[in-house]
Amino acid sequence: MAAPADRPPPTWLGPDLAHASAVTVLLHGRARSAGEMLEIARRVDLPRMTYVALAAPGATWYPESFLAPVSSNQPFLDGALAQLDDTVEAIVRAGPSRSRIACVGFSQGACLAAEYVFRRAGLWGGLAALTGGLIGPPESRWGLSARLHGTPILLATAEEDAWVPLWRVRQTAEVFRAMGAEVDVRIYPGAAHEISDDAVDATRRMLARLLPA
């Protein structure tokens, strides 16, 4: 999976793609790193899962808030979605279908993962948006013609987060439910902007469904 010159290469953990039963694509937060997402994968602790951790150019997927007008985050948002497209296409060429590919993101990476699954609707292996939601300003409305066919989706967030308001997480859950996803929303009172042990456990249970017994 060759990366264009402006994209850092992905980082891998677990079996190579030729022997992968399922693949989880990891997306880091703003000014964070692929390595931090691999630490989350180690907390999830599914050794038979293949993890592909992507890195944003300059450690940021898009420059403004995810609640800003979409145009203010272009062309960076489209570039980030294209990077995800290229990664998924490479995984599918190696063997695993989209129904065995999950996306797990934190903060800005969670918003990107949610937006990607919304825009590329179908049956996915799963989505864990850990403190994030769909991208767009407060007045956004999302068309619901596409279906997610029971895709399992975890939305986990602090009750009061400085960057991701709870109302957007709830909006996102409503959109995904209307698209036919199986949505699990977890809200943590008093939590910090971090990935809790409960969110890791819920992510583990979701991803474990993709692995052979």
Buried (B, 14 or more C-beta within 10 A) or exposed (E): BEBEEEBBEBBBBBBEBEEBBBBBBBBBBBEBBBEBBBEBBEBBEBEBBBBBBBBBBEBBBBEBBBBBEBEEBEEBBEBBBEBBEBBBEBBBEBEBEBBBBBBBBBBBBBBBBBBBBBBBBEBBBBBBBBBBBBBBEEEBEBEBEEBBBEBBBBBBBBEEBEBBBBEBBBBBBBBBBEBBBBBBBBBBEEBEBEBBEEBBEBBBBBBBEBEEE
